[in-house]
Amino acid sequence: MGQLTTHVLDTSAGRPAEGMLIELYRAGPERSLLQEGLTNHDGRLDSPLLDGDDFTAGEYELEFHAGEYFTRNGQGDSNRFLDQVVIRFCVSDPAAHYHVPLLLSPFGYTTYRGS
């Protein structure tokens, strides 16, 4: 059974990003919110964003609320570059595991399809 998971690592602090709001949207002409949650102490959500019959082929967007996270953790607004990080991706095989990690600092990020 396929599923969609994510996690966030704060590379500027060298630790998981705890307490970051993440929203999952179905992308398309009419963007629709499917899920949202806060990362735990390990920078992960407590359950998959989507799995089973809810996980279908199509385009999705993960929106990471990085600006709020960095402000709350001492990286004030005057120093902030990133606000929301939006990653748009395609699911072609809903029977597979799609893991979309975010490696994040206040000034840049990296992502990839993990396992």
N, C-alpha and C positions, 0 to 999 in steps of 0.2 A: 504494500500500500504506500502511495506517495505522500509526501508532506513538504511543507515549507517552514524552514526555521531560519533564525538569524541570531547574531550576537554582535556586541560592540566592544571594542577594546580602545581605551583612551591611551594612545601611544605617547602623549605628552606627559602623562603621569605614570605610565608603565603598569596599568591595572585595568581591569574590566570597568566599563562605564555603567555604574549602578544608578538607577532612577531616571533613565532617559525614556521619554515618551516615544513610542514607535507606532505609526499608523500604516495599515495596509489598505490599498485601494485597488479596485478593478479599474484598469486604465481603459481609455476609449473616449468616444465623443462625449459621454456622460460619465465622468469619474465618480465612482461610488465607494464609500468607506465600507470595508468588510470586517476589519478587526483593529483593535488598538490595545496597547499594554505598556507597562513600565518594565524596564530591565531589572533583573534581580542582582544580588551581590556578585554574581558571576558574569554580568553583562548580557545575560540571556533572558528570554521570556520563559515563564514557567511551563508553557505548553506550546506546541506548534501553532503557527499563525493559521495554517490551513492543513487539513489532512482528510483522508477518506473521500467521500463523495463531494465534499465541499471544495476539494482541490481539483480544478479543471484546467484544461489547456487555455491559453490566452495571455494577454498582457496585463502586468501588475505593476504597481508602484509601491515601494517602501519609502515612507517619509520619516526620517530621523530628526527629532527636535534637538539638534546639537547646540544651538545658541542658548536655549534655556538651561541645558545641562551645564555648559561652561560657565554661564553667569552664576548659577547656583553653587558651583565649585570654585569660585574665586577668580575666574577669568572675566572681569567686568566688561560691560558693554563698550567702553571706550577702546578696548583691545580686541574686540570680537570681529572676525572676518566671516566665518560661516554662521548661518542661521539654520535653516532647514536643509538637510541633505536628502535629495530625492533620487532614488535609483529605480529606473524603469527597466523591466526585464520581461522576457518571454518564457512561458512554460509550454514546451512542446510535448512532453511526456509526463502526464500527471501520475503515472505509476512510479516515478523516480523520486528520490529525495533531492530537493533543491535547498541548499544552505547558502544564504547570502550574508556573509560577515562584513562588518564595517570596521576598518582601522582608521582611527580618527585623532586629529589634533585640532587646535583652534584655527589652524591656517590651511589644512588640507586633509584629504582622505583617500583611501584606497579600498576597493572592493573586488570581489571575484566570486565565482561560483565554487563553493567548497563542497565538502562531502559530509 
